[in-house]
Amino acid sequence: MRFHLDVVQGRSAPQTLVMDAISLDDAKARLQQQGYIVLSGREESGAFKSKAVGQSSARSNRRDLVLFIEQLHALLQAGLSLIEALETLRKGASGRWAEIIGQVDTHLRQGQTLSKAMEHQPLFPPLLIAMVRSAEVTSDLPQALTRYLEHERRSEQVRHQITSVALYPVLLMGVGGSVMLFLMLYVMPRFARVFESMNNLPWSAKAMVAWSHLLKAHGLDLLLGAAVIAAALVSVLAVPTYRAKLLNRILDIGPLAKHLRIYFLARWYRTIGMLVEGGMPLPESLALANQVLPLGLRSSGLAVEQAMRQGLAPSNAFMLVGMATPVAEQLLRAGERSGDVGVMLGRAAEFHENEVAKSLDKTMRIIEPVVMTVIGLGVGVVVVLMYLPIFELASAIQ
């Protein structure tokens, strides 16, 4: 297999090397033996290829940010100073990315801290800035970057699990729905033309003819109406307030509410735990972590923060507002006794993320045959309606 690896040697600019190896780890090991620092690697097919910072896609920006953190972490671990590491990365960058690194480097040379320099760039999320700020107190920036990369890796893993499980039913519904629309909007009206001039038609033929006349007379109106409804839904969902109201309604729907709430809480627990482990006080960690909550749950997160500032123990503050699951409550109490609240919140997040993934997998295994049955019945009914008049007319002729 052939791999492309971004490497740096000493204080020279990063470069990309192409080599054949059994695996990516083997390629990295061989280059490290030659004195290179491996910043990132990918197969020649480009499965892990990153795009330049500044593209419109938020997902692309996130990948670029993670790549920057990985490269900065590797250089710091190799013994370079922060200024040297940024200068090395800037030499190998281009476009907006080189400009961002250059601006951060300029602010550092002017005497600002790295967290302050990052605040001038909207690309860097508040969570990363907060972790860097706490690392500036403990003088352990590589460890803070390691925690952030672990957080991103785990978040991406959970998203990948959810996407993988939900992808097949969504594709099945999309393809099945498209087939039904094609049959009803294109095929059925053409079948109906055969029966328009006939008398004493069976009920199925009359239904097809009526449907054909309806499309002929009001097809454009129906299309415009569907487009207006779709545009209205998109416009409404684009407003955060309405999205929050919709989420609150969804959170009131039985089992779905439970799984969604646990998913959001798990993300919240992980963020809080990571910030606390980085040295940030729990109330300040709560204030920052509340940004990862959907709008419908932020008021509860704010209430937990206020309860903590009033002197309540973490477990009591979480339970008072209903933001602690039974598992999280027990782990919080254990963390209070051992002084490892951050670690325990991380464990609670991991437990609930696995629980959500398993529940989603189980749910989708139930939904898949149901969706297939519904689509099969729908397509079957449409086909039978089209051919039933022919069979009836043939029987009448005989």
Phi, psi and omega in degrees: 000148181251136184233149172252124183235129174274119186228166174217146179229119183065230180252015179286168180289150176300148178220163180250125178249145178247128180210156177265136180203166179291320181211171179295320179297321178296318178296317179298316182298319181293321179289324178296326176294334179273003176095008179271152169258118183275119181272319179196164180211156181202156175290159182296336179293343177088022182298331182246020184290134179260157181254167183289148178292144178107353175291159186292335184290126177294325179295320178296317178300321180293318178297319179295320179296315179298320178297319178298315180296319178298316181292317178298318179298317181297319181291320178294320178295332180282354176107000178285150174286168182298317179297316180296320180295316179294321179296320178296317180292325181294325180296326182266000182265170178210163177066216183295328181298316178297323179295318180295314179297320179298320179292320177298316179299319180298316179296323178294318180292338176278359176102002179279157175283165180297321179297320178293320179296322179291330181296338179282350183246118181294347181293328185275123182289154179303327180298314179296317180298318179296320180292321177295320179297318178292327178291332178293336177281320183268355180058041181224063182296316179303322179294320178296318178294324177298317179296319181294318179295322177295320177298315180294320179298315181293320179297318179294323179296317179295316178298320180295320178298314181296316181295317182297319182289322185273349187295313185297311178300323180294315178297320180298315179294322180295314181292315179297318178296321179295319179297317180295319178296320178298317180295318185282326185265339183241309187284312185300316178300326180286326173296322184296332180299332180294329187257357186298324184269004183264157176250165179052050181283148173292165186299325181293321178292320178299321179296319179295318180295317179297318179296321178296317179294323179297315178295322181293323184274324187231019182300315180295321178296318179296320179296315179296321178297317178296321179295319179295317179297317179297317179296321179296318179297316179297318180296319180294316181291341178285345180270121183304323182297315180291325176298320179296319178296319178297318179297320178298321178294317179297322181291354177262001183264092170028236185300324179299319179300317182299312184291320178296317180297317180296321179298313180294321179294321179298317177299320180293314178302316183296318180295315179299312181301319180295319180291320179294318178297332178281357177104005181272137177302150185299316179300317178293325177297319178297317181299321180281319183293337180300341180291338180276350178281147172294160185302328182293342182248356185293328179296323177292320176297321177295323179295322176297317179299315180296321178296322177295319181291338177275359173106003180287149174293151182307314182297319180292320180295317179295318182289326182301323183263354181080029180255018178234125172285165177305320179294315180296323179298313181295319179291324177296317179295322176295321178293325177295323180287324184266348183081015181244056181297320180298315180297317182293323176295323175297319178293322177297319179297316180296319179299313184286328176296318177295322179296316180296317180297317180292319179295319179295319179298317179295318180296316181293328177294333176278322184289323185305307179295328178295314179297316179298320180294315181296315180294318178300317178296318181298311180296320180298318180297317180297316180295317179297320179298326180285322186265343181300317178300324180295317179296320181292318178295321178296320178296321180295323180293319179295000000 
